[in-house]
Amino acid sequence: MTHQQVLAQSVRTLGGTWDTRRAVTALRDAGVGDGDRIQQEKRARQALRDLATAGLLVKTDPDSATYRLADQ
């Protein structure tokens, strides 16, 4: 599974607001959080952007990587 797929599953299951920290934790808990903190955060932000592009998430703050489910 890709980082985006892993994160999408977590987002659908847990709902709520998602930021870089929560995404890193979800990816790490799923066993795909390898690398140092900077690498983990980069992958998490990319996965969040990918999910927003796919329509699952909506960015809530233009100045930060904060998202919510699109249907909320």
DSSP file (Angstrom, degrees, kcal/mol; ACC not computed):
  #  RESIDUE AA STRUCTURE BP1 BP2  ACC     N-H-->O    O-->H-N    N-H-->O    O-->H-N    TCO  KAPPA ALPHA  PHI   PSI    X-CA   Y-CA   Z-CA
    1    1 A M              0   0    0      0, 0.0     2,-0.1     0, 0.0     0, 0.0   0.000 360.0 360.0 360.0 145.6    0.0    0.0    0.0
    2    2 A T     >  -     0   0    0      1,-0.1     4,-2.5    45,-0.0     5,-0.2  -0.380 360.0-107.1 -81.0 166.1    1.1    3.5   -0.7
    3    3 A H  H  > S+     0   0    0      1,-0.2     4,-2.7     2,-0.2     5,-0.2   0.899 122.6  53.8 -58.9 -40.0    1.4    6.2    2.0
    4    4 A Q  H  > S+     0   0    0      2,-0.2     4,-2.6     1,-0.2    -1,-0.2   0.914 109.2  47.1 -62.1 -43.5   -1.7    7.8    0.5
    5    5 A Q  H  > S+     0   0    0      2,-0.2     4,-2.0     1,-0.2    -2,-0.2   0.907 112.9  48.9 -65.7 -42.0   -3.7    4.6    0.7
    6    6 A V  H  X S+     0   0    0     -4,-2.5     4,-1.7     1,-0.2    -2,-0.2   0.934 114.5  45.1 -62.5 -46.2   -2.6    3.9    4.3
    7    7 A L  H  X S+     0   0    0     -4,-2.7     4,-2.9     1,-0.2    -2,-0.2   0.883 109.0  56.3 -67.9 -37.3   -3.5    7.5    5.3
    8    8 A A  H  X S+     0   0    0     -4,-2.6     4,-2.6    -5,-0.2    -1,-0.2   0.905 106.2  51.3 -59.9 -41.1   -6.8    7.4    3.5
    9    9 A Q  H  X S+     0   0    0     -4,-2.0     4,-2.0     2,-0.2    -1,-0.2   0.919 112.2  46.0 -62.4 -43.5   -7.8    4.3    5.4
   10   10 A S  H  X S+     0   0    0     -4,-1.7     4,-3.3     2,-0.2     5,-0.5   0.913 111.8  51.3 -65.1 -43.0   -7.0    6.0    8.7
   11   11 A V  H  X S+     0   0    0     -4,-2.9     4,-2.5     1,-0.2    -2,-0.2   0.928 111.9  46.6 -61.1 -45.7   -8.8    9.2    7.7
   12   12 A R  H  < S+     0   0    0     -4,-2.6    -1,-0.2    -5,-0.2    -2,-0.2   0.881 118.0  43.0 -64.8 -37.1  -11.9    7.3    6.8
   13   13 A T  H  < S+     0   0    0     -4,-2.0    -2,-0.2    -5,-0.2    -1,-0.2   0.922 127.5  26.5 -74.3 -45.8  -11.8    5.2   10.0
   14   14 A L  H  < S-     0   0    0     -4,-3.3    -3,-0.2    -5,-0.2    -2,-0.2   0.757  85.5-174.3 -95.1 -27.2  -10.9    8.0   12.5
   15   15 A G     <  +     0   0    0     -4,-2.5    -1,-0.1    -5,-0.5    -2,-0.1  -0.140  33.9  94.3  63.1-163.1  -12.4   11.1   10.8
   16   16 A G  S    S-     0   0    0      2,-0.1    53,-0.6    53,-0.0     2,-0.3  -0.286  83.2 -25.6  81.2-163.3  -11.8   14.6   12.3
   17   17 A T  E     -A   68   0A   0     51,-0.2     2,-0.4    -2,-0.1    51,-0.2  -0.688  57.8-155.9 -92.3 140.9   -9.1   17.1   11.5
   18   18 A W  E     +A   67   0A   0     49,-3.1    49,-3.1    -2,-0.3     2,-0.2  -0.965  18.0 163.9-123.7 132.3   -5.7   16.0   10.1
   19   19 A D     >  -     0   0    0     -2,-0.4     4,-2.4    47,-0.2     5,-0.2  -0.743  54.8 -85.3-130.5-178.1   -2.4   17.8   10.3
   20   20 A T  H  > S+     0   0    0     45,-0.5     4,-2.7    -2,-0.2     5,-0.2   0.912 124.8  51.0 -58.4 -45.7    1.2   16.7    9.7
   21   21 A R  H  > S+     0   0    0      1,-0.2     4,-2.2     2,-0.2    -1,-0.2   0.922 112.4  45.1 -60.8 -46.1    1.7   15.4   13.3
   22   22 A R  H  > S+     0   0    0      1,-0.2     4,-2.4     2,-0.2    -1,-0.2   0.891 113.6  50.7 -66.9 -38.1   -1.5   13.2   13.2
   23   23 A A  H  X S+     0   0    0     -4,-2.4     4,-2.5     2,-0.2     5,-0.2   0.909 109.2  50.7 -65.7 -41.9   -0.7   11.9    9.7
   24   24 A V  H  X S+     0   0    0     -4,-2.7     4,-2.7    -5,-0.2     5,-0.2   0.930 111.3  49.1 -59.8 -45.4    2.9   11.0   10.8
   25   25 A T  H  X S+     0   0    0     -4,-2.2     4,-2.7     1,-0.2    -2,-0.2   0.917 111.5  48.4 -61.5 -44.5    1.5    9.1   13.8
   26   26 A A  H  X S+     0   0    0     -4,-2.4     4,-1.4     2,-0.2    -1,-0.2   0.910 113.6  46.7 -63.7 -42.7   -1.1    7.2   11.6
   27   27 A L  H  <>S+     0   0    0     -4,-2.5     5,-2.6     2,-0.2     6,-0.4   0.913 113.8  48.0 -65.9 -42.3    1.6    6.3    9.1
   28   28 A R  H ><5S+     0   0    0     -4,-2.7     3,-1.5     4,-0.3     5,-0.4   0.912 109.7  52.4 -64.6 -42.6    4.0    5.1   11.8
   29   29 A D  H 3<5S+     0   0    0     -4,-2.7    -1,-0.2     1,-0.3    -2,-0.2   0.798 107.3  53.7 -63.6 -28.2    1.3    3.1   13.5
   30   30 A A  T 3<5S-     0   0    0     -4,-1.4    -1,-0.3    -5,-0.2    -2,-0.2   0.462 122.4-107.9 -85.4  -1.9    0.5    1.4   10.2
   31   31 A G  T < 5S+     0   0    0     -3,-1.5    -3,-0.2    -4,-0.3    -2,-0.1   0.618  96.7  98.9  89.3  13.3    4.2    0.4    9.9
   32   32 A V      < +     0   0    0     -5,-2.6    -4,-0.3    -6,-0.2     2,-0.2   0.013  46.1 105.0-119.4  28.1    5.2    2.8    7.1
   33   33 A G        +     0   0    0     -5,-0.4    -5,-0.1    -6,-0.4     7,-0.1  -0.246  46.0 146.7-102.1  44.9    6.8    5.6    9.2
   34   34 A D        +     0   0    0     -2,-0.2     2,-0.1    -7,-0.1    -2,-0.0  -0.323  36.0  43.8 -79.0 164.4   10.4    4.8    8.4
   35   35 A G  S    S-     0   0    0      4,-0.1     2,-0.0    -2,-0.1    -2,-0.0  -0.287  94.6 -48.3  95.3 177.1   13.1    7.5    8.2
   36   36 A D     >  -     0   0    0     -2,-0.1     4,-2.5     1,-0.1     5,-0.2  -0.215  64.4 -90.5 -79.8 176.8   13.9   10.5   10.3
   37   37 A R  H  > S+     0   0    0      1,-0.2     4,-2.6     2,-0.2     5,-0.2   0.882 125.3  51.3 -57.4 -43.3   11.4   13.0   11.5
   38   38 A I  H  > S+     0   0    0      1,-0.2     4,-2.3     2,-0.2    -1,-0.2   0.916 111.5  47.0 -63.6 -43.5   11.9   15.3    8.5
   39   39 A Q  H  > S+     0   0    0      2,-0.2     4,-2.4     1,-0.2    -1,-0.2   0.914 112.4  50.4 -64.0 -42.5   11.4   12.5    6.0
   40   40 A Q  H  X S+     0   0    0     -4,-2.5     4,-2.3     1,-0.2    -2,-0.2   0.915 111.5  48.0 -61.5 -43.7    8.3   11.3    7.9
   41   41 A E  H  X S+     0   0    0     -4,-2.6     4,-2.7     2,-0.2     5,-0.2   0.890 110.4  51.6 -66.4 -39.7    6.8   14.8    7.9
   42   42 A K  H  X S+     0   0    0     -4,-2.3     4,-2.3     2,-0.2    -2,-0.2   0.934 112.2  46.0 -62.1 -45.8    7.5   15.3    4.1
   43   43 A R  H  X S+     0   0    0     -4,-2.4     4,-2.5     1,-0.2    -2,-0.2   0.898 112.8  50.9 -63.9 -39.9    5.8   12.0    3.3
   44   44 A A  H  X S+     0   0    0     -4,-2.3     4,-2.4     2,-0.2    -2,-0.2   0.926 110.8  47.3 -64.8 -45.1    2.8   12.8    5.6
   45   45 A R  H  X S+     0   0    0     -4,-2.7     4,-2.5     2,-0.2    -1,-0.2   0.900 112.5  50.2 -63.8 -39.5    2.3   16.3    4.0
   46   46 A Q  H  X S+     0   0    0     -4,-2.3     4,-2.7    -5,-0.2    -2,-0.2   0.922 110.4  49.5 -64.4 -42.6    2.5   14.8    0.5
   47   47 A A  H  X S+     0   0    0     -4,-2.5     4,-2.2     2,-0.2    -2,-0.2   0.898 110.7  50.5 -63.0 -39.7    0.0   12.1    1.4
   48   48 A L  H  X S+     0   0    0     -4,-2.4     4,-1.9     2,-0.2    -2,-0.2   0.927 111.5  47.8 -62.9 -44.9   -2.3   14.8    2.9
   49   49 A R  H  X S+     0   0    0     -4,-2.5     4,-2.5     1,-0.2    -2,-0.2   0.909 110.8  51.9 -61.5 -41.9   -2.0   16.9   -0.4
   50   50 A D  H  X S+     0   0    0     -4,-2.7     4,-2.0     1,-0.2    -1,-0.2   0.895 109.4  49.1 -62.1 -40.6   -2.7   13.8   -2.4
   51   51 A L  H  <>S+     0   0    0     -4,-2.2     5,-2.0     2,-0.2     6,-1.3   0.838 110.5  51.1 -69.4 -32.2   -5.9   13.0   -0.4
   52   52 A A  H ><5S+     0   0    0     -4,-1.9     3,-0.9     4,-0.2    -2,-0.2   0.911 110.1  49.3 -68.3 -42.0   -7.0   16.6   -0.9
   53   53 A T  H 3<5S+     0   0    0     -4,-2.5    -2,-0.2     1,-0.2    -1,-0.2   0.871 109.1  52.9 -62.8 -37.0   -6.4   16.3   -4.6
   54   54 A A  T 3<5S-     0   0    0     -4,-2.0    -1,-0.2    -5,-0.2    -2,-0.2   0.598 118.6-114.4 -75.0 -11.5   -8.4   13.1   -4.6
   55   55 A G  T < 5S+     0   0    0     -3,-0.9    -3,-0.2    -4,-0.5    15,-0.1   0.462  89.1 109.0  94.1   1.6  -11.3   14.9   -2.9
   56   56 A L  S   <S+     0   0    0     -5,-2.0    14,-2.6    -6,-0.2    15,-0.3   0.864  81.0  35.8 -77.3 -35.9  -11.2   13.0    0.4
   57   57 A L  E     -B   69   0A   0     -6,-1.3     2,-0.4    12,-0.3    -2,-0.3  -0.821  65.7-152.4-117.8 156.6   -9.8   16.0    2.4
   58   58 A V  E     -B   68   0A   0     10,-2.6    10,-2.0    -2,-0.3     2,-0.3  -0.996  27.0-118.7-126.1 132.8  -10.3   19.7    2.3
   59   59 A K  E     -B   67   0A   0     -2,-0.4     8,-0.3     8,-0.2     6,-0.1  -0.546  26.0-173.1 -71.5 129.2   -7.7   22.1    3.4
   60   60 A T  E    S+     0   0A   0      6,-2.8     7,-0.2    -2,-0.3    -1,-0.1   0.669  70.8  37.5 -98.9 -19.4   -9.0   24.2    6.3
   61   61 A D  E > > -B   66   0A   0      5,-1.0     3,-1.5     3,-0.4     5,-0.5  -0.965  63.0-155.4-137.1 117.4   -6.1   26.7    6.7
   62   62 A P  T 3 5S+     0   0    0      0, 0.0    -1,-0.1     0, 0.0    -3,-0.0   0.694  95.7  53.0 -66.4 -16.2   -4.2   28.1    3.8
   63   63 A D  T 3 5S+     0   0    0      3,-0.0     2,-0.3     2,-0.0     0, 0.0   0.393 113.0  36.1-100.4   2.7   -1.2   28.8    5.9
   64   64 A S  T < 5S-     0   0    0     -3,-1.5     2,-1.7     2,-0.1    -3,-0.4  -0.958  87.1-101.1-147.8 166.3   -0.8   25.3    7.4
   65   65 A A  T   5 +     0   0    0     -2,-0.3   -45,-0.5    -5,-0.1     2,-0.5  -0.520  69.6 137.1 -88.2  68.6   -1.1   21.6    6.5
   66   66 A T  E   < + B   0  61A   0     -2,-1.7    -6,-2.8    -5,-0.5    -5,-1.0  -0.974  24.9 170.1-120.6 128.7   -4.5   21.2    8.3
   67   67 A Y  E     -AB  18  59A   0    -49,-3.1   -49,-3.1    -2,-0.5     2,-0.3  -0.867  17.1-162.2-134.5 162.6   -7.3   19.3    6.6
   68   68 A R  E     -AB  17  58A   0    -10,-2.0   -10,-2.6    -2,-0.3   -51,-0.2  -0.930  44.3 -75.6-137.6 163.8  -10.7   17.9    7.4
   69   69 A L  E >   - B   0  57A   0    -53,-0.6     3,-1.3    -2,-0.3   -12,-0.3  -0.333  42.0-127.3 -57.7 142.1  -12.9   15.3    5.7
   70   70 A A  T 3  S+     0   0    0    -14,-2.6    -1,-0.1     1,-0.3   -13,-0.1   0.783 104.3  55.6 -66.5 -28.6  -14.5   16.7    2.5
   71   71 A D  T 3         0   0    0    -15,-0.3    -1,-0.3     1,-0.2    -2,-0.1   0.351 360.0 360.0 -90.1   8.5  -18.0   15.7    3.6
   72   72 A Q    <         0   0    0     -3,-1.3    -1,-0.2   -56,-0.1    -2,-0.1   0.454 360.0 360.0 -93.7 360.0  -18.0   17.5    6.9
